Amino acid sequence: MMAKVQTWWFILKICFSERLVYRGDFALGTLMRFLPIVTQIFLWGAIFATLSEATGTDTIRNFTYHDMIAYYLFVFLGRAFSSMPGLASGIAREIREGTIKKFLIQPIDMLGFLLLNRLAHKLVYYGVAALPFAFMFWLCRDYFPPVPEITTILAFVASLIMSFLLGFFLEAALGMVGFWFLEVSSLFFVYMLFNFFCSGHMFPLDFLPSPWVEIVRAMPLQFLAYYPAAIWLGKVQGAELVQGLLVQLAWVLFFIMLCRVMWSRGVKRYSGFGG
């Protein structure tokens, strides 16, 4: 057991070192991701100003302008945890090109290796982005509601951690569809569209009319961005908060088991062509 832990720790350190090789490029790419926040601030400012002039109200479905800016900042934070760029397409490409066979002949679990690789990526990302995040949140401090209670903060952190796991195993499952289909890029494109809309990244899910809001909230995608932000802003509380966290945990466990089943069955039909 101890030897196995040491092996995975060594793999994590290697993945971490790999991410630091091109740290200049990584830092520039990280900083550029903050530009859409400025766009959103001006965009929603114009929307609420127009709404106020036209109707005399300054709220949309119980969201004020300040709520929207705070919401978008927390969604941006949540997406930084849950987004897994290139994971699904990378797995599908390795299956198609045959390079995935290295995980069949070496005593290394593919899902465990990729999970550590993504963990290293997030550690480097937040190491680089911590200062810009802190600066952006400080600049926008007037948009935020008072700091919530410690239980709400702990629930927020737990939801962020589960959003990372959910995002990883959901995309890993999509990538392993490549065991059954040669070309899956169209599937990834459809998923990205649904993800952008149903995760709450475009706007709060509260804006959707019934029955669409109920349908979208029944999906796991809301936990990738919307739900952590809603927790901090106090949009979900009490029993509803506990129930939501349990549902999020259930989705994480579901996709972990789904990935294991897909891997087990996929390698049995894998032909090992290419690479």
Helices and strands as residue ranges (DSSP letters): H 2-21, H 23-32, H 35-55, E 59-60, E 63-64, H 65-82, H 87-97, G 99-101, H 102-105, H 110-139, G 141-143, H 150-175, G 176-179, H 185-198, G 205-207, H 212-217, G 220-224, H 226-232, H 238-269
